[in-house]
Amino acid sequence: MITKLIFFDNKEQSIEGTKRGLIAFVTLILCNLYYSGELKVLESLLICSALGVQMPSNFYESIIYSALVGIVIFGVCYESWQSFLFNVFKCVLAGSLIYLIYWSNI
């Protein structure tokens, strides 16, 4: 599987990337509030910036990339299996929603 990453070299691409990042950011904040009651804004910003640059060609590719981002980020700051799995799940959920809301409409 090969995926494409988008770099924001003009104003239009920056606006579209911000839209994708906003979808992920809201999803991650809501998941954090549900799971731990904390906002974790910096964590959410880092993840949404990683998920917002992907240009998936299909839903499966979006899920795989999002899961890998979650595994890399939360594998470093491992707390427990339950926490690790939930954090990977929220990355997959955010990536899936980016695909369903943003990319499926294009």
C-alpha atoms as one frame of an Amber mdcrd trajectory, in Angstrom:
protein
   0.000   0.000   0.000   1.268   3.447  -0.937  -0.243   6.600   0.490   0.272
  10.236  -0.437   1.108  13.023   1.970   0.179  16.611   1.204   2.468  19.535
   1.960   0.848  22.935   2.263   2.656  25.124  -0.234  -0.158  27.561  -0.985
  -3.081  29.212   0.772  -5.754  26.900  -0.689  -3.977  23.730   0.422  -3.435
  25.236   3.877  -7.154  25.961   4.233  -8.106  22.443   3.144  -5.519  20.936
   5.492  -6.914  23.011   8.346 -10.388  21.643   7.618  -9.105  18.066   7.788
  -7.162  18.844  10.944 -10.233  20.399  12.546 -12.250  17.224  11.942  -9.536
  15.178  13.669  -9.039  17.732  16.454 -12.712  17.805  17.451 -12.893  14.002
  17.332  -9.803  13.618  19.507 -10.925  16.221  22.051 -14.333  14.537  22.397
 -12.702  11.110  22.813 -10.330  12.484  25.456 -13.194  14.083  27.361 -15.147
  10.843  27.258 -12.254   8.588  28.304 -10.328  10.667  30.841 -12.235  13.903
  31.334  -9.172  15.862  30.147  -8.805  17.990  27.023  -5.192  17.049  26.146
  -4.972  19.880  23.600  -1.275  19.515  22.722  -1.641  15.767  22.157  -4.679
  16.353  19.950  -2.881  19.041  17.930   0.074  16.746  17.266  -2.133  13.870
  16.155  -4.442  15.977  13.985  -1.423  17.477  12.219  -0.184  13.963  11.434
  -3.593  12.765  10.222  -4.484  15.914   8.271  -1.653  15.564   5.748  -2.685
  12.183   4.371  -4.436  11.889   1.001  -5.943   8.374   1.147  -7.164   6.650
  -1.969  -9.682   4.518  -0.038 -11.170   3.975   3.412  -8.914   1.014   4.231
  -5.802   3.084   3.558  -7.101   5.782   5.889  -7.648   3.260   8.694  -4.181
   1.698   8.323  -2.371   5.056   8.265  -4.338   6.351  11.267  -3.642   3.181
  13.249   0.077   3.426  12.492   0.134   7.055  13.648  -1.554   5.987  16.885
   0.818   3.057  17.416   3.885   5.240  16.906   2.710   8.104  19.111   1.230
   6.066  21.941   3.772   3.259  21.774   6.321   5.772  23.018   4.248   6.914
  25.998   2.822   3.524  26.933   0.736   3.529  30.145  -1.390   0.387  30.001
  -2.878  -1.889  27.348  -6.324  -0.413  27.878  -5.036   3.137  27.459  -2.872
   2.171  24.467  -5.735   0.437  22.637  -8.156   3.288  23.295  -5.653   5.854
  22.036  -5.015   3.881  18.845  -8.792   3.522  18.434  -9.321   7.278  18.724
  -6.678   7.850  16.018  -8.461   5.365  13.749 -11.791   7.040  14.500 -10.368
  10.482  13.683  -8.785   9.251  10.446 -11.991   7.465   9.462 -14.058  10.588
  10.038 -11.642  12.665   7.969 -12.112  10.204   5.123 -15.900   9.982   5.472
 -16.533  13.711   5.968 -13.841  15.268   3.798 -12.504  12.833   1.199 -15.713
  10.986   0.312 -17.303  14.326  -0.710 -14.566  15.184  -3.212
